[in-house]
Amino acid sequence: MKKEEEMKRYIFLFELASPHEMISQARKTRDTWGGSVLYSYLTWKGMKKAMEDGMGEIVLPQLSDKDKTKFLHTPNIFTAVISSPQIPGEVERVVLKEWESLASEVKKKELGEFAGDPVLEKIWKRQINSFFRERIYWVCMEIEGELEKEDFLRVSEYEAARKRMRNMIQTVEEEIKCTLCGKREVLRVSGKDIREFWTELREKMGVGNIRKGERLCAVCFVKRMFLKILKDLLKESLSEEFPSVSSIAVSPWVKKEKEKPEFRKITTRIKKFLQGKGVFCTSIYPSFTGIGEWLDGAWYYPDYLTPERVEKEGECELSGSERKKLEKIVRELKDFIKNAGVPSKYLALMKFDGDRMGRWIRGEHVEVNYREYLQRFSEAIFNFSREVREIEKNTCARIVYAGGDDVLLFCPVEDVFKVARWVRECFERNMQTIKGEMDDSPTISCGAVIFHHLYPLYSVLERVEDVLERTAKEELGRNAFAIEIIKGKEHKREGGKWEILEILEKAKECFSEGLSPRIVYHMFEEEEMENVKEAQEKEFLRLLGRHTEKEVFRKNQEKMEGLADIFKYADWKKAATLLSFALTIQKEER
Ligand SMILES: [Zn+2]
């Protein structure tokens, strides 16, 4: 017989809070990727520790041993049943230690002789040591017998209360703040001007790591640089790079053109010229393009490839003959584009999130055997977060994270509808095993922002959150999608229930097949249209006939007339806006 003491069981909930903050403090897509990997990795380390004594069991999320990069599926929160109240403290220590040692590896490798400087060491220690200490929250409670939903409810409520008493570590951060987070003091060394230090460091680290004018704190520096170290540490196929925004924007165009000798020729010409002037000009591309590292997408825009830009990025001066040479290259590029079409300057950031997941996890409707229900639930979520990665094999999308029911990804504009539909279908397929009171299953919502490649990334990351939470979830009542298009100073936002998406996909096809864009402008002109569904449908069909050539209309009649279904879900003005979105997206197709 085991002693009474050993039979005790505890429910343990652990959270590494505020991943969004870290992911959204980004100037490069690589920062979002770094932030996401860091959170997954540290939580995963904590989970492994919780199971170490062989008595513990993770109940949410589910983990698989088959996957090599398994930690990438790890959300920032887990729940376990454990055998000792000592374990949570040990888990916390392991996570903090792992973070500190990753950071110190980065320091050793990247800062070289600057490591050891007393001023730098002081800032480093203060920032690194407090960062995750402020973000770890856990709750541990004894349970009796099998895990019941009441236990789950109790532990979640307790954790929420625990989070309201925030972990605040008092630190004083000096005036000059990090250009990435804007919160913490920049790294510096004794006896050296800050600007001088960063210029020296940037040169030492090689191109492509620190931008001109960037000055980072210890945390942001580690976030930017730790992926390579983690990759070596794990000996796993982990991508340390992330495609740049412009490379995602142009990826369908590059994929289409990549075999053409003229394309390869102009690419080599641009690259050689830029590299000759010390410009860091390459990026990896989404894996669907099949090209790996290539000329960064921005340099395919003739209005980007200017002498001023080259001088700025290469920190050099172009001679008269070099300027002439560049002019010639730009002319060749323009000629190529004249035949091949213009590469898109826009791309999309999309965020997906399961609706009311807290309620589904608590399983308030489950009468018996909650433990079995939870098992099924965590399996479904796990399968979703693994399967959803397949989107990278079918489109030029690139995932920042897919942990739990959350997905954040970048994709070219032309893929927005396809990606939205695909992710939603993947979620619903995997969630079919979970049934609610009304025989319903969990649903998912999506927010997307379409933006210019030069639009500030941190701002897009904030907006996508708002599009998802405020528009798709609150205003449209969940199980919905919403899209915001940012063009110049204009922000347009609209969305609807998922049924509309199918119609918009068809509309996009109709525009490619010859439906005139004028129909949209015409609809906006008739904004005063009376709000009667039949009348709106009738007027829309009349406009369809007017704005399509007879032959084209005859060939696509069924599909085109099907667009009138949009009035089942939207009034005239909303339909006009949504169709204009389909048109914008179609225009970016290559
Ligand atoms: Zn910072």
Boltz pocket constraint, residues with backbone or C-beta under 6 A from the ligand:
constraints:
  - pocket:
      binder: B
      contacts: [[A, 178], [A, 179], [A, 180], [A, 181], [A, 182], [A, 183], [A, 184], [A, 216], [A, 217], [A, 218], [A, 219], [A, 220], [A, 221]]
      max_distance: 6.0
